[in-house]
Amino acid sequence: MTSIDPMEIETTEMSVPMELDINEMLVAEEPKTDPIQVVHLSKENISTSAFYPQVRNELKPFKGQQFTTWEEAHDFYKKYAFAAGFIIRLGSSRRSKKTTEFIRREFYCNRQGHGPSELVGDEKRIRGVVREDCKARMIVVRINSGGFVVTIFDEGHTHPMTSPRRLHLVKSNRGFTKAQRSLWEQLSMVNIPPCKQFDILGVQAGGFQYIGCTQQDLYNLERDKRKEKKGQDGDMLHDYLLLEQEKNSGFCFTIKADAENKITHCFWADAISRQSYKFYGDVIIFDTTYQTNRYSLIFAPLMRINNHGQTVVFGAAFLSDETTYSFVWLLKEFLNAMSGGAPKMIITDQDPAMEKAISEVLPDTFHRYCSWHILRKFFEKLDAIKCRDHYEAFRKCIYSSENEEEFELKWRSVLAESGLSGHNWLQSIYEIRFRWVPAYMNHVFSAGMSSSQRAKSAHSFFKDYVSDKNSLVEFMVQFNRGMLHKRHEELIADHIDVNEKPRFKCPIKMEKQMSDIYTRKYYYKFQDQLWESYNYNLEVRSEDENKCTLKVTREDHEDGRARVIMYDKSKDFASCTCKLFESAGVPCRHVLAYLHRIHQLHKLLDQYILKRWTKSAKSEVVMDKSGMEITVNKSLLEKRGLLFQ
């Protein structure tokens, strides 16, 4: 064998195999005898021990053993290490100057060499010392025939071997099969954390020791995936949105970046959302209190209530800040994407910048503060004992008051009883009561959102689908998954409306009429009001040629309240002081009592039926601002397909 000058080759740690067939993974047999032969050595009064693995002869290398390639030699030594209970790593090597092919390869125990025995600097992760100058190794060199031969095989180790029960924890024995990687991707897609993924894999494999990886490997796999997308997330988001637009021309989006080409503003809405605004865009919820991505961009969804009373999304945005400029930009982009004009009401949290933006872009829209956010602050602003003892009284005062006078009376009473009359924060929210207390806003249509459950349910929805660890593209995938789930719930509700008939309670034709018109959700709301209408007495208080005023009282006087109905003869319309129809769009029990008992009506007139609560709410064709129809099923890809037919 000719002499070859060595080339300096960097020693590298052996990489972990990422793709293994679980059926090909070696399983060490439990040895019948002691797997390690211990030999005690003595030199200059220093005693050491050499550990010799006891494995089957066919697995053990020997000097003079030949291999076709160095990779074959590496695989053989790796199988030997697995059976013996240690890890190997690639050592130094030499290449031919002429062909640059390997002519010498060295394989070491991973405990070869020396590691640092003391901490260096402020290390984030403190790892134990693995290397302890182990001398076990195998060296192969190329022979003239082109193969490789073992020239050195040092069998003894300076440390005990890994027992068969712990072999599955050895780094070189761990990896992911294709099936496991596919399952990991699916579980990650639905935001199942690695700790739960590991439990699922354990059940599937029949035990943690048979999985082929550790729980930390799953965390590392997630980390590596994030690293792959680092620095490219903005471009990937743009490509993702372009692809969605190509799938359906009704999908619209706008992205704005700064001087460093970092995303500062992004708005998107698909065709279904744009159609929905035409049907349900009278009231929208605008909330920016979500943190749902790793870049701390503000997620700002714009939501509404459909004809089944379900909270769904019109459109959404990422914002880099909560300034008036950003909110103005978003609201303008939103209105440009939607047809049907400005909403009647917008519900937000208390934000001065948002208030300025709404007054600028939506000057004719009633701006209401979300009572859920305000009520949550009771626990922050009030003394814990005071809040525990009087929170429910405050809540009842806010939601059970039908008019301003009733609220004022109850508010003063609760303040006096709780001893909080001089509380600064309570005084501050009282001064803006016309923005969040239902009694001051029931003359404006709010789709019946008199309670704060809408905002709370929306928070719960996004929490289930998105995480603050998501990249932008991961967020979009999770967001769309959540949207599909919500739309499937809407489809189920539509299916029930078509295929099931409700049960009747009242003895008049009006109930049968409205069961065919209202969706199931709002039919039952109407039915409750109609049923209760039989418990009220009506008394005419005054009447002239233009109007008639009536007093409505409950027969048992349960709540001690008296409502007043005013019937406008020119409009043929009756309104009630409870304002249920004005705020929720469903006729109240007091008006219904007047209609079927005084007017003897057997069918509800059109002026008392709000289309947005009916089964036909989505029957209208929706056009965008350029006069083009917004469609859901026709896409550019479908149009291209027609060219080849």
C-alpha positions, 0 to 999 in steps of 0.5 A, spaced: 500 500 500 503 506 497 504 512 502 499 518 502 500 524 505 495 526 510 490 532 509 487 535 515 480 533 516 476 536 522 473 531 527 466 532 527 460 529 532 456 523 528 449 526 526 443 523 528 439 519 523 432 522 522 429 517 518 429 510 520 425 504 518 422 502 525 422 495 523 430 495 521 432 498 528 436 493 532 433 490 538 439 488 543 438 481 546 438 481 554 445 477 555 445 471 558 451 472 562 455 479 564 455 483 558 461 486 560 468 483 562 472 488 567 479 488 567 483 491 572 490 494 570 495 498 575 501 502 573 505 507 577 500 506 583 494 508 579 489 503 578 484 503 572 479 498 569 478 496 562 471 494 560 470 489 554 463 488 551 461 481 551 457 481 544 456 475 539 462 474 535 459 475 528 457 482 530 464 484 533 470 487 528 477 484 528 483 486 525 484 484 518 476 485 516 475 487 509 469 492 507 467 494 500 466 501 502 468 505 508 460 507 509 459 499 510 465 499 515 461 505 519 455 501 519 458 495 521 461 498 527 455 502 529 451 495 529 456 493 534 456 499 538 448 498 539 449 491 541 455 493 546 451 499 549 455 505 547 455 511 542 460 512 536 462 518 533 466 519 526 474 521 528 479 524 523 480 522 516 485 522 510 483 523 503 487 522 497 490 528 494 489 526 487 482 523 487 480 527 494 477 520 496 477 517 503 483 513 504 483 512 512 477 513 516 477 513 524 471 511 528 471 512 536 467 511 542 463 518 543 467 518 550 474 519 547 478 525 548 477 530 554 471 535 555 471 541 560 470 540 567 468 547 569 463 552 567 465 557 562 462 563 562 454 564 563 452 558 560 444 557 559 444 550 559 449 546 563 451 539 560 454 534 564 461 531 562 461 525 557 468 525 554 473 521 559 479 519 554 476 512 552 481 509 548 476 504 544 476 505 536 476 502 530 480 504 524 480 502 516 484 504 511 483 503 503 487 497 500 489 497 493 483 493 491 479 499 492 475 496 499 477 498 506 480 493 511 481 494 519 488 496 521 486 497 528 481 495 533 481 497 540 476 493 544 477 496 551 473 502 554 474 506 560 467 506 562 461 501 563 456 500 557 449 502 557 444 496 559 439 493 554 434 497 558 437 504 556 439 502 549 433 506 546 436 512 550 442 512 546 443 518 541 445 514 535 439 509 536 434 514 536 430 517 530 423 518 527 420 513 522 416 516 516 410 514 519 412 518 526 414 524 522 407 524 518 404 524 525 408 529 528 406 534 523 399 532 523 399 533 531 403 539 530 398 542 525 392 542 531 397 545 536 398 539 540 404 540 544 410 535 544 409 532 551 402 530 549 405 528 542 410 523 546 404 520 550 400 519 543 406 515 540 407 511 546 400 508 546 401 507 539 408 504 540 406 500 546 411 503 551 415 509 551 421 505 550 419 502 543 418 509 540 425 510 537 425 517 540 425 521 546 420 527 548 426 532 548 427 530 540 420 532 539 421 539 542 428 539 538 424 537 531 419 543 533 425 548 534 429 546 528 422 547 524 422 554 526 429 555 525 428 553 517 423 559 517 427 564 520 428 570 516 423 567 511 416 568 514 414 574 511 416 572 504 412 565 506 406 569 508 406 573 502 406 567 498 401 564 502 396 569 501 398 570 493 396 562 493 389 563 496 388 569 492 389 564 486 385 559 488 379 564 489 379 571 486 374 573 491 380 573 496 383 580 498 389 582 502 394 588 503 401 588 506 405 594 508 412 593 510 417 598 513 424 600 510 427 594 513 422 590 509 419 588 515 411 587 515 408 592 519 400 591 517 397 586 513 389 585 512 386 579 509 379 577 508 376 571 503 370 571 499 365 568 504 367 573 509 366 578 504 359 575 502 357 575 510 358 582 511 353 584 506 348 580 510 350 581 517 355 587 517 350 591 521 354 590 528 362 588 528 366 586 534 373 589 533 378 586 538 386 587 539 387 584 545 390 577 542 397 575 542 397 569 537 404 569 534 412 569 536 413 576 533 408 579 538 404 582 532 397 584 534 392 580 531 386 584 530 380 580 528 373 583 525 367 579 527 360 579 527 354 574 529 350 570 523 343 568 523 344 562 527 347 567 533 354 564 532 360 568 532 364 568 526 370 572 522 369 578 517 376 579 516 383 580 520 389 583 520 396 583 523 398 590 526 405 592 529 402 597 534 396 600 536 396 607 534 391 611 531 394 611 524 394 603 524 387 603 526 385 608 521 389 604 515 385 597 518 378 600 518 379 603 511 382 597 508 376 593 511 371 598 508 374 597 501 374 590 501 366 590 504 360 592 500 354 594 504 357 601 507 359 602 514 356 598 520 351 601 525 355 599 531 362 597 532 364 594 539 371 595 542 375 595 548 377 602 551 383 604 547 383 612 545 387 611 539 382 606 536 376 611 538 380 617 534 380 612 528 373 610 529 370 617 529 375 619 523 373 613 519 366 611 521 363 617 524 356 615 523 357 608 527 355 607 534 362 606 538 360 601 544 365 599 549 366 591 550 363 590 557 366 583 558 373 587 558 370 592 563 367 587 568 374 583 568 377 590 570 373 589 576 378 584 579 384 588 578 381 595 580 377 593 586 379 590 593 379 583 593 374 583 599 370 588 596 370 585 589 368 578 592 362 581 596 359 586 591 361 584 584 355 580 582 351 586 585 354 591 580 353 586 574 346 585 576 345 593 576 349 593 569 345 588 565 338 588 568 336 595 568 332 596 562 332 604 562 337 610 564 333 611 570 333 604 573 340 604 572 342 610 576 338 608 582 341 601 582 348 604 581 347 609 587 344 603 591 350 598 590 355 604 591 352 606 598 352 598 600 359 597 598 362 603 601 365 605 594 362 611 592 369 615 592 372 610 588 376 613 582 376 607 577 368 606 578 367 614 577 371 613 571 367 608 568 360 611 570 362 617 566 362 613 560 356 609 561 353 611 555 358 607 551 357 600 555 351 600 559 346 596 555 340 601 558 343 607 555 344 603 548 338 599 547 335 604 542 341 602 537 341 595 534 346 590 537 344 584 534 342 582 541 349 582 544 347 585 551 352 580 555 359 580 554 359 572 552 361 574 545 368 577 546 369 571 551 367 566 546 371 569 541 377 569 546 376 562 547 376 560 540 382 563 538 386 560 544 384 553 542 387 554 535 393 559 535 399 560 539 404 565 541 409 560 538 406 560 531 410 563 525 406 567 521 404 562 516 403 557 522 398 562 524 395 562 518 394 555 517 391 554 524 387 560 523 384 557 517 383 551 520 379 554 526 375 558 520 373 551 517 371 549 524 366 555 525 363 554 518 362 547 518 358 549 525 354 554 520 353 548 515 350 544 521 345 549 523 343 550 516 342 543 515 338 542 521 333 548 519 332 545 512 331 538 515 328 538 522 321 542 524 321 545 531 315 543 536 310 548 537 307 551 544 302 556 542 295 556 539 296 561 533 298 560 526 303 566 527 308 560 531 307 556 525 308 562 520 315 564 524 317 557 524 318 557 516 321 563 516 326 564 522 332 560 523 332 555 529 335 559 534 331 565 533 325 561 532 325 559 539 327 566 541 321 568 538 317 562 541 319 564 548 316 571 547 310 569 544 308 564 549 310 569 555 305 574 551 299 571 554 301 573 561 300 580 560 294 585 561 294 591 556 290 597 558 289 603 553 292 610 556 291 615 551 289 615 543 288 620 538 288 619 530 296 618 530 297 614 535 295 609 541 299 608 547 298 602 552 300 600 559 302 593 559 303 589 566 304 582 567 298 578 571 302 576 577 306 583 577 312 578 578 318 584 577 313 590 578 315 593 572 310 596 567 312 597 560 309 602 555 307 600 548 306 606 543 302 604 536 304 609 530 298 608 526 301 612 520 307 607 520 302 601 522 308 599 527 308 598 535 314 599 539 315 598 546 319 601 552 323 595 553 327 596 546 328 588 545 326 589 537 330 595 536 336 592 540 336 585 538 331 585 532 326 580 535 319 582 537 318 583 545 312 579 548 309 586 550 308 588 542 306 580 541 301 581 546 298 587 543 298 584 536 294 578 537 290 580 543 288 587 540 289 587 533 287 580 533 293 578 528 294 571 526 300 572 522 306 577 524 307 583 519 313 584 515 315 590 519 316 586 525 321 581 521 328 582 521 331 578 515 338 577 518 335 572 523 331 568 517 333 562 513 333 566 507 338 571 510 344 569 505 340 569 499 342 575 496 347 576 490 353 580 493 357 585 488 364 588 490 365 596 489 367 595 482 361 591 480 363 584 480 360 579 483 363 576 489 363 568 489 366 562 493 366 557 488 369 560 482 376 560 482 382 562 477 384 555 477 377 553 475 377 558 469 384 555 467 381 548 467 375 550 462 381 552 457 383 545 456 376 542 456 
